[in-house]
Amino acid sequence: MNKNDYTTWLEIDLGAIENNVRQLLNLTGVPVMAVIKANGYGHGMVEVARAAEEAGSTWCGVARFEEALALRQAGIKTHILVLGFTPPGRVPEALHHDISLAVFNPDVAAAYAACALDHGASLKVHVKFDSGMGRLGLFPEDGLEILKQLASLKGIEVEGLFTHFARADEPLVDTTGQQLERFTALVQSVEQQGLRPRWVHAANSAATLYFPQARFDLVRCGVAIYGLHPSAKAPLPPDFRPALSLKTHLISVKTLPAQYGISYGHHYYTRDSERIGVIPIGYGDGFRRRLGAEALIRGRRVAVRGITCMDLCMISLDEVPDAEVGDEVVLIGCQGEAAITAEDLAQEWGTINYEVVCGMARRIPRFYQH
Ligand SMILES: *Cc1c(COP(=O)(O)O)cnc(C)c1O
């Protein structure tokens, strides 16, 4: 890659992803499902899946069936689970590509089974339980009956049971313990009936780190494999490394006179004359249309001036008199001693780091390094 040929790009450190997966494997001693929905949290789904597989992750978790298909088409050999809803019309492809589906509705399970039977095969499913998330899933209290029914259905093989936590990233809140109790009671009754499947799983990244008793047979980690903190209250251990950097080049430098309005709406006016640079990044790239972001140039932190446009924004260069056109500008990542994290930007934008990285647009080229 010749960086000079690009205005704006993402650098994805696959070595960091491999490191983070290995950290999780060592820490937990159970298999790790790399959760790579939403284009691998913006990092690039296939490349992340390959790195995770290389590092020893034996499962991939996705939200949509199309994502699972794309992984198989790219040659990913791990188990794959679609965590969300899959229309029954997809069952033949699921069988052909050995993709496991989530089930949270007995009628849909029956439709899956009928379709699989037509193909003379058996579909692998994981039954999802709502132990207190208020989202998808059967109530654990109904679970035993339903699992008995599913066990008698030809065309379906229940290979997993799972649940999801609402507040595991707030380790001091007691709802995770309550969810865990409700789910564990189900797992025990299922065990007593001899119906326990191979894969029982519950933990996202935060629960993996902060609720070891939630690890069961498999942990489903997204944010941690990218080296991002589950939350300020549930930070990663120090050996994890962030994988994503967002970079651009300075494409224009001008000295504007005093009282000069900058960008749409003139939300910023220069006080005295001010050196202003233009960088080619905007909300069309997922760099939000907000005031108050910052950038790194020549190892120094500078303010974005005025409102972010679709493809461009302006930065103050008064503090960096040596800055010149062609300089590299970092929006997420390190430069010299300085750093801006996805967490910093999330705070600035009033959101979470997950949304910052998922928002990185397709049009930004992604460069992968080890
Ligand atoms: C996205 C998701 C995960 C991963 O969550 P992280 O907080 O990123 O680790 C795990 N399980 C389910 C069901 C999910 O939807």
The ligand as a MOL file (V3000), in Angstrom:
LIG
                    3D

  0  0  0     0  0            999 V3000
M  V30 BEGIN CTAB
M  V30 COUNTS 15 15 0 0 0
M  V30 BEGIN ATOM
M  V30 1 C -23.2140 -8.7760 19.5950 0
M  V30 2 C -23.4460 -9.9270 20.4680 0
M  V30 3 C -22.4020 -10.4630 21.2510 0
M  V30 4 C -21.0450 -9.7950 21.3950 0
M  V30 5 O -21.1500 -8.7230 22.3000 0
M  V30 6 P -19.8350 -7.9030 22.7660 0
M  V30 7 O -20.3470 -7.0200 23.8340 0
M  V30 8 O -19.3760 -7.1360 21.5660 0
M  V30 9 O -18.8440 -8.9000 23.2210 0
M  V30 10 C -22.6560 -11.6320 21.9490 0
M  V30 11 N -23.8660 -12.2290 21.8830 0
M  V30 12 C -24.8930 -11.7320 21.1620 0
M  V30 13 C -26.1980 -12.4300 21.1510 0
M  V30 14 C -24.7250 -10.5620 20.4420 0
M  V30 15 O -25.7350 -10.0560 19.7440 0
M  V30 END ATOM
M  V30 BEGIN BOND
M  V30 1 1 1 2
M  V30 2 1 2 3
M  V30 3 2 2 14
M  V30 4 1 3 4
M  V30 5 2 3 10
M  V30 6 1 4 5
M  V30 7 1 5 6
M  V30 8 2 6 7
M  V30 9 1 6 8
M  V30 10 1 6 9
M  V30 11 1 10 11
M  V30 12 2 11 12
M  V30 13 1 12 13
M  V30 14 1 12 14
M  V30 15 1 14 15
M  V30 END BOND
M  V30 END CTAB
M  END
